[in-house]
């Protein structure tokens, strides 16, 4: 009977140690899950920050490009206006020269 009792006590001790190991394993597993969740959260926060920074850089680049295009458009408009003004001036000078030439030719006809 004492052998049976010893075996029963040993079995209980083994069962108790097995429960302790299982409890430690569950605790370790829960800790690892918490670590994974924290890492996933940290990664999500990092990615969100990177995306916001990238979006800000893209917006700044777009604004810069738009400003540059507006400057080029204004420069083009000024150049076009200057050329149009020059063409009008030259057209008037040409008309004056043609009038003067026609007038001189008429005078010369009368002189002859």
C-alpha distance (Angstrom), angle and dihedral (degrees) to the residues before:
residue distance angle dihedral
X1 . . .
X2 3.77 . .
X3 3.81 90.2 .
X4 3.78 90.4 53.5
X5 3.79 89.2 48.5
X6 3.81 91.0 49.6
X7 3.79 90.7 49.8
X8 3.79 90.2 48.2
X9 3.83 90.8 49.7
X10 3.82 91.2 47.6
X11 3.80 90.4 47.5
X12 3.81 89.9 51.2
X13 3.81 90.9 49.0
X14 3.80 90.7 49.5
X15 3.79 90.2 47.7
X16 3.81 90.2 48.6
X17 3.83 91.7 50.1
X18 3.80 90.2 46.6
X19 3.81 89.7 52.1
X20 3.82 90.2 49.6
X21 3.81 90.8 50.2
X22 3.79 90.3 47.5
X23 3.79 90.4 49.2
X24 3.83 91.9 49.5
X25 3.81 90.0 47.0
X26 3.82 90.5 50.9
X27 3.80 90.2 48.7
X28 3.81 91.1 48.7
X29 3.80 90.6 47.1
X30 3.81 91.5 50.1
X31 3.81 89.8 48.6
X32 3.80 91.0 50.6
X33 3.81 90.9 48.7
X34 3.81 89.3 51.5
X35 3.81 89.8 49.5
X36 3.81 91.1 50.0
X37 3.80 91.5 48.7
X38 3.82 90.6 48.9
X39 3.82 91.6 48.0
X40 3.80 90.8 48.9
X41 3.81 90.0 49.2
X42 3.82 91.6 47.3
X43 3.81 90.2 48.9
X44 3.80 91.2 49.1
X45 3.82 90.9 49.9
X46 3.83 91.5 47.5
X47 3.81 92.5 48.5
X48 3.81 91.1 47.5
X49 3.83 90.4 51.6
X50 3.80 91.1 48.1
X51 3.80 91.2 49.3
X52 3.81 91.8 49.3
X53 3.81 90.8 49.2
X54 3.81 90.9 48.0
X55 3.80 91.3 48.1
X56 3.83 90.0 49.5
X57 3.83 91.2 49.9
X58 3.81 90.3 48.4
X59 3.81 90.9 49.6
X60 3.80 91.6 49.0
X61 3.80 91.0 47.8
X62 3.80 91.1 48.6
X63 3.81 91.3 49.1
X64 3.80 90.3 49.3
X65 3.81 91.5 49.0
X66 3.80 91.3 48.6
X67 3.80 91.3 50.0
X68 3.80 90.6 49.1
X69 3.81 91.3 49.7
X70 3.81 90.5 48.9
X71 3.83 90.2 52.0
X72 3.80 91.1 48.5
X73 3.82 90.6 47.8
X74 3.83 90.7 50.6
X75 3.82 91.1 47.5
X76 3.80 90.0 49.4
X77 3.82 91.3 48.9
X78 3.83 91.6 49.5
X79 3.81 91.2 48.5
X80 3.80 90.8 48.2
X81 3.82 91.5 48.8
X82 3.82 90.9 48.4
X83 3.82 91.2 49.6
X84 3.81 91.8 47.4
X85 3.80 90.1 50.8
X86 3.80 90.9 49.1
X87 3.81 91.4 48.7
X88 3.84 90.4 51.4
X89 3.79 90.8 48.7
X90 3.80 92.4 48.6
X91 3.81 90.9 46.2
X92 3.80 90.6 53.4
X93 3.83 91.0 47.5
X94 3.79 89.7 49.0
X95 3.80 91.0 50.0
X96 3.83 90.4 48.7
X97 3.82 90.7 48.1
X98 3.81 91.2 48.6
X99 3.81 90.3 48.9
X100 3.81 91.3 48.6
X101 3.81 90.9 47.4
X102 3.79 92.0 48.8
X103 3.80 91.0 47.6
X104 3.80 92.4 48.3
X105 3.81 90.9 47.9
X106 3.83 90.6 52.3
X107 3.79 91.1 49.4
X108 3.77 90.4 49.5
X109 3.82 90.0 51.2
X110 3.78 90.6 55.4
X111 3.77 91.9 46.6
X112 3.77 91.2 54.1
